[in-house]
């Protein structure tokens, strides 16, 4: 079946519906949801039951870039600075040095066992060098894993921040394959340029985005997530245009504004959580449609060898070397090594050689697809079991909910008390969004001149306002009271 304008909505909505139903039941059998999305796409593809012929790597790449923007930005919004601060340097080491070591190990191994040149092997290694943010975020959260110490924020920080490094290495080694006369050292200054500009642009656009969101008055709550989407794409495209790493900028922009007081912040976070899931489904469906299973079968032998080296050799070496500078129990290092899930991101990066038209592009794509599939199937289905075996898991009842988890669960606060704004209070004349109240507190209602006001981010407080404050515990309430009075 050819995709046309007339049937694309019907086909797309039907596949989306089937994917959601498949995802709902998948964990009864311990199968990661994302694997089911990929399977649905393959079944609907040209060699599956659906017979949909889709051989457009450029379109798949475009969908992948758009989807990755949403997934990384949403992951940034969910990242709390207080949770990642203790593991910041561990995460940076894993997402830079760890990715480079993984790429080198896989590249050299592929060079030795195949007819790939060294640069072609390193290109393959670069493509599969990063853990997949979509896979790690969705599997950790859907399995509701409670992990000891700072394991979870370390894993989520790594998976959310290592795509930029893998993207840079992919583009760099692809360039060296296409221009063998260039020196490998020529990519070093480009790396520092991309990371430096990407980092500055990410925080810079994050700061500007905060100002725009809080200063502009749209009048309709539903327009604020739309505004944030436009700011997200501006961040990515503008950073890329000036020579920076757009993926890094988008993630850092999300981290910055996710830790600021924003108008309609809860609405924005909930909207992006849903959009991230939608993008994950669309991305895996698209990649499932793009692959031709008959072309994957011949590379199973090479794929098994590379997947085995990746899971049991390259990833452990990369983790152990990257974390050798930090104090951490060996079992926790092993678990970080095991949660090296590959998913849609390597498959998206594998479309770059296809579009560039290099000689072994199709072979690289099919190897990457098989390795990613194997990683999600083996590692994704065993995260809970390995965590229990290594004794790094906690009972789910002991799991601490992050502020974002509480927003998404609509969890009620346990303390409800009133605070009156006295004369001389720091809050007089300020909007609620500009107040620096603890994240565990919510202003639920305002009484002003015997009238009840539903507070919004742009609501300006006045003298003698009586605030009805919901807090998690008494200590939160005392902090709010001390700040406002």
C-alpha positions in Angstrom: 0.0 0.0 0.0 1.3 3.4 -0.9 0.9 6.3 1.5 -1.2 9.1 0.0 -2.8 12.3 1.3 -6.2 10.6 1.3 -5.2 7.7 3.6 -2.3 8.9 5.7 -4.6 10.2 8.6 -6.6 6.9 8.6 -3.4 4.8 8.6 -1.6 7.0 11.1 -4.4 7.1 13.6 -5.1 3.4 13.3 -1.4 2.5 13.9 -1.4 5.0 16.9 -4.5 3.3 18.3 -3.0 -0.2 17.9 0.3 0.9 19.5 -1.4 2.4 22.6 -3.4 -0.8 23.1 -0.3 -2.9 22.6 1.6 -0.8 25.0 -1.1 -1.0 27.7 -0.9 -4.8 27.8 2.8 -5.3 27.0 4.2 -5.2 30.6 2.0 -8.1 31.6 4.5 -10.2 29.7 7.5 -8.0 30.6 8.0 -6.6 27.2 9.0 -2.9 26.9 6.3 -0.7 25.4 8.7 0.9 22.9 9.5 -2.6 21.5 5.8 -3.1 20.8 5.6 0.3 19.0 8.5 -0.8 16.8 6.8 -4.2 16.2 3.6 -2.6 15.1 5.5 -0.4 12.6 7.2 -3.5 11.2 4.0 -5.5 10.9 2.4 -2.5 9.0 5.4 -2.1 6.7 6.1 -3.3 3.2 7.1 -6.8 4.3 4.4 -7.1 7.0 0.7 -7.6 7.1 -0.1 -4.0 6.3 2.0 -3.8 3.1 2.7 -0.1 3.6 5.7 0.7 1.4 7.9 3.4 3.1 11.5 3.9 2.0 12.1 7.5 2.8 15.1 7.9 5.2 15.0 11.7 4.8 11.4 11.8 6.0 12.2 9.4 8.8 15.2 11.5 9.8 13.0 14.7 9.9 10.4 12.9 12.1 13.2 11.7 14.3 14.7 15.1 14.8 11.3 16.6 15.6 10.6 13.7 18.0 14.0 14.0 19.7 13.4 17.7 20.3 10.2 16.9 22.3 11.7 13.9 24.1 14.9 15.7 25.2 13.0 18.9 26.1 10.4 17.0 28.1 13.2 15.1 29.8 14.8 18.4 30.7 11.6 19.8 32.1 11.4 16.7 34.3 14.9 17.1 35.6 15.1 18.7 39.0 18.4 20.5 39.7 18.5 19.4 43.4 18.3 15.7 42.3 21.0 16.0 39.6 23.4 18.3 41.5 25.0 15.5 43.5 25.6 13.5 40.3 26.2 16.2 37.8 29.9 15.4 37.1 29.2 11.6 37.0 26.5 12.3 34.4 28.7 14.6 32.3 31.5 12.0 32.4 29.2 9.2 31.2 27.6 11.4 28.5 31.0 12.5 27.0 33.9 10.2 27.9 31.6 7.2 28.2 30.1 7.8 24.8 33.5 8.3 23.2 34.9 5.1 24.8 31.9 3.1 23.6 32.2 4.4 20.1 36.0 3.5 20.0 35.5 0.0 21.4 32.7 -0.8 18.9 34.4 0.9 16.0 37.7 -1.0 16.5 35.8 -4.3 17.0 33.7 -3.8 13.8 36.9 -2.9 11.9 38.5 -6.2 13.0 35.6 -8.6 12.2 34.1 -7.0 9.1 35.4 -5.5 5.9 34.7 -2.0 7.2 37.5 0.5 7.1 38.5 2.0 10.4 36.5 5.2 9.8 33.4 3.2 8.8 33.8 1.1 11.9 34.1 4.2 14.1 31.0 5.7 12.3 29.0 2.5 13.3 30.4 2.8 16.8 29.4 6.5 17.0 25.9 5.8 15.9 25.2 3.2 18.6 27.3 4.9 21.3 24.6 6.7 23.3 21.9 5.4 25.5 18.4 6.2 24.3 16.5 8.9 26.3 13.1 7.7 25.2 13.9 4.1 26.1 15.4 4.9 29.5 12.8 7.4 30.6 9.8 5.3 29.6 11.1 2.0 30.9 12.3 3.3 34.3 9.1 5.2 34.9 6.7 2.6 33.6 8.4 -0.1 35.7 8.2 2.2 38.7 11.7 1.2 39.8 12.8 2.5 43.1 16.6 2.6 43.1 19.1 3.2 45.9 21.2 6.3 46.4 21.3 8.6 43.3 21.2 5.9 40.6 18.0 7.0 39.0 18.9 10.7 38.5 22.4 9.5 37.2 20.8 7.3 34.6 18.2 9.9 33.5 20.8 12.6 33.4 23.1 10.5 31.3 20.4 9.4 28.8 19.1 12.9 28.4 22.5 14.5 27.9 24.5 12.0 25.8 22.6 12.2 22.5 24.5 15.5 21.6 27.8 13.8 21.9 26.7 10.8 19.8 25.2 13.1 17.3 28.5 15.1 17.0 30.6 11.9 16.6 28.2 10.5 14.0 28.4 13.7 11.9 32.2 13.9 12.4 33.0 10.3 11.4 30.6 10.5 8.5 32.5 13.5 7.3 35.8 11.6 7.6 34.4 8.6 5.7 33.3 10.9 2.9 36.5 12.9 3.0 39.3 10.4 3.9 42.0 13.0 3.2 40.9 15.0 6.3 42.7 14.4 9.6 40.9 13.0 12.6 42.2 15.9 14.6 40.2 18.3 12.5 37.1 17.3 14.4 38.5 18.4 17.8 37.9 22.2 17.5 34.5 21.5 16.0 33.6 19.4 19.0 34.5 22.2 21.5 32.7 24.8 19.3 29.5 22.7 19.2 29.5 21.9 23.0 30.4 25.5 24.0 27.9 27.2 21.8 25.3 24.6 22.5 25.7 25.0 26.3 25.6 28.8 26.2 22.7 28.9 23.8 20.8 26.3 25.9 20.9 28.4 29.1 20.6 31.6 27.2 17.4 30.6 25.4 16.2 29.1 28.6 16.5 32.4 30.3 14.8 34.3 27.4 12.1 31.6 27.3 11.3 32.1 31.0 11.0 35.9 30.4 8.8 35.5 27.4 6.5 32.9 29.1 6.1 35.0 32.3 5.9 38.4 30.7 3.6 37.8 27.7 -0.2 37.7 28.5 -1.9 35.3 26.2 -5.3 35.2 27.9 -5.8 31.5 27.3 -4.1 28.8 29.4 -4.0 26.4 26.4 -1.8 28.7 24.4 1.1 28.5 26.8 2.3 25.0 25.8 2.0 26.1 22.2 4.2 29.1 23.0 6.8 26.8 24.7 6.8 24.5 21.6 7.7 27.4 19.4 10.5 28.5 21.9 11.8 24.9 21.9 12.2 24.8 18.1 13.7 28.3 18.0 16.3 27.1 20.5 17.2 24.1 18.4 17.2 25.7 15.0 18.9 28.9 16.1 21.7 27.1 17.9 22.3 24.8 14.9 22.4 27.8 12.6 25.2 29.4 14.7 27.3 26.2 14.8 26.2 24.8 18.1 24.7 21.5 19.1 21.0 22.0 18.9 20.1 18.8 20.9 22.3 19.9 23.8 20.7 23.4 23.7 17.2 22.0 23.7 17.9 19.7 26.7 19.6 22.4 28.7 16.8 24.9 27.9 14.3 22.4 29.2 16.4 21.8 32.4 16.6 25.6 33.0 12.9 26.5 32.6 11.9 23.3 34.4 13.5 24.6 37.5 12.0 28.1 37.3 8.6 29.5 38.4 6.5 29.7 35.3 2.9 30.7 34.5 0.8 27.6 34.0 3.8 25.4 34.7 1.7 22.4 35.6 -0.2 22.6 32.3 3.1 22.9 30.4 4.6 19.9 32.1 1.6 17.7 31.6 1.2 18.7 28.0 4.9 17.9 27.2 4.6 14.6 29.0 1.8 13.6 26.7 3.6 15.0 23.6 6.8 13.1 24.5 4.8 9.8 24.6 3.2 10.7 21.3 6.6 11.5 19.7 8.1 8.2 21.1 5.2 6.2 19.5 5.4 8.1 16.2 9.2 7.7 16.1 9.2 4.0 16.7 6.3 3.4 14.3 8.2 5.4 11.6 11.4 3.4 12.1 9.5 0.2 12.1 8.0 1.1 8.7 11.4 2.1 7.4 13.1 -1.2 8.1 13.0 -4.1 5.7 13.2 -7.3 7.9 14.5 -9.4 4.9 17.6 -7.1 4.8 18.1 -7.4 8.6 18.3 -11.2 8.5 21.7 -11.4 6.7 23.4 -9.2 9.3 22.1 -11.2 12.3 25.5 -12.9 12.8 27.4 -9.6 12.8 24.6 -8.0 14.8 24.8 -10.6 17.6 28.5 -10.2 17.9 28.4 -6.4 18.0 25.4 -6.4 20.4 27.3 -8.8 22.7 30.4 -6.7 22.7 28.4 -3.6 23.3 26.4 -5.0 26.2 29.0 -7.1 27.9 32.3 -5.4 27.0 32.2 -1.8 25.5 29.5 -0.4 27.8 31.0 -1.8 31.0 34.5 -0.6 30.1 33.1 2.9 29.2 31.2 3.1 32.5 34.0 1.8 34.7 36.6 4.2 33.1 34.2 7.2 33.1 33.3 6.7 36.8 36.8 5.8 37.9 37.2 9.4 39.1 34.3 9.1 41.5 33.5 7.1 44.7 30.7 4.7 44.0 30.0 1.1 44.9 30.9 -1.5 42.3 27.4 -3.0 42.1 26.0 0.4 41.3 28.5 0.9 38.5 27.5 -2.5 37.1 23.8 -1.5 37.2 24.6 1.8 35.3 26.4 -0.4 32.8 23.4 -2.6 32.4 21.0 0.3 31.8 22.8 1.1 28.6 19.6 0.8 26.5 19.8 1.6 22.8 16.6 2.5 21.0 15.2 4.9 18.4 18.1 7.4 18.6 20.8 5.2 17.1 18.3 4.2 14.3 17.6 7.8 13.6 21.4 8.6 13.5 21.8 5.6 11.1 19.7 7.5 8.5 22.5 10.0 8.1 24.8 7.6 6.2 21.7 6.5 4.1 21.0 10.1 3.0 24.7 10.8 2.5 24.8 7.8 0.1 28.0 6.2 1.4 28.8 2.7 0.2 28.0 0.6 3.3 25.1 2.8 4.5 22.4 0.1 4.2 24.6 -2.4 6.0 25.2 0.0 8.8 21.5 0.9 9.1 20.5 -2.8 9.4 23.2 -3.6 11.9 22.2 -0.6 14.1 18.5 -1.6 13.9 19.3 -5.2 15.0 21.6 -4.1 17.8 19.0 -1.6 19.1 16.3 -4.2 19.0 18.5 -6.7 20.8 19.4 -4.1 23.5 15.8 -3.1 24.3 14.8 -6.8 24.3 17.5 -8.1 26.5 18.3 -5.1 28.8 14.9 -3.5 28.8 13.1 -6.7 30.0 15.6 -7.3 32.8 16.1 -4.0 34.5 14.0 -4.9 37.5 15.5 -8.4 37.8 19.1 -7.1 37.6 18.4 -4.3 40.1 17.1 -6.9 42.5 20.1 -9.3 41.8 22.6 -6.5 42.4 20.7 -5.3 45.5 20.3 -1.7 44.2 16.5 -1.6 44.2 14.1 -0.6 47.0 10.5 -1.6 47.6 8.2 0.6 45.5 6.6 1.9 48.7 9.9 3.5 49.6 10.3 5.3 46.3 10.5 9.1 46.7 8.3 11.0 44.2 9.9 13.9 42.4 8.0 17.2 42.1 7.2 16.3 38.5 5.9 12.9 39.5 3.6 14.6 41.9 2.3 17.0 39.3 1.6 14.2 36.8 -0.1 12.1 39.5 -2.2 15.1 40.8 -1.1 14.2 44.3 -2.9 16.1 47.0 -1.0 18.0 49.7 -1.5 17.0 53.3 -1.5 20.4 55.0 -4.0 23.2 54.4 -3.6 26.5 56.2 -4.2 30.2 55.8 -1.6 33.0 55.6 -2.5 36.7 55.6 -0.2 39.1 53.7 0.8 41.9 56.2 1.8 45.4 55.4 5.4 45.5 54.4 5.4 41.9 53.1 7.9 41.2 50.3 5.0 39.6 48.3 2.9 42.8 47.9 2.8 43.9 44.3 4.4 40.7 43.1 2.9 38.1 40.8 2.6 34.6 42.2 5.0 33.3 39.5 7.7 35.7 40.8 7.5 34.4 44.4 10.3 32.1 45.5 8.1 29.7 47.5 9.2 26.0 48.1 8.2 23.5 45.4 6.2 21.5 47.9 3.7 24.4 48.4 0.8 25.5 46.3 -1.4 28.7 46.7 -4.8 27.2 46.2 -7.1 30.2 46.8 -7.0 33.9 47.7 -9.5 35.8 49.8 -9.6 39.5 49.0 -12.2 41.9 50.4 -14.5 38.9 51.1 -14.2 37.7 47.5 -12.6 34.5 46.5 -10.0 34.6 43.7 -8.6 31.6 41.9 -4.9 32.2 41.8 -2.9 32.1 38.5 0.7 32.7 37.8 0.1 36.3 36.8 -2.1 37.1 39.8 -0.7 40.1 41.7 -0.8 39.9 45.5 -2.1 42.8 47.6 -1.9 43.8 51.3 -4.3 41.9 53.6 -4.8 39.1 51.0 -5.5 35.8 52.7 -3.8 32.9 51.0 -5.0 29.3 51.3 -1.8 27.3 51.1 -1.5 23.6 50.5 1.9 22.1 51.6 3.4 18.6 51.9 4.3 19.0 55.6 4.5 21.6 58.3 8.1 22.5 57.5 7.0 23.6 54.0 4.3 25.8 55.5 6.7 27.5 58.0 9.0 28.3 55.1 6.2 29.9 53.1 4.9 31.8 56.1 8.3 33.1 57.0 8.9 34.2 53.4 5.6 36.0 52.9 5.5 37.7 56.3 
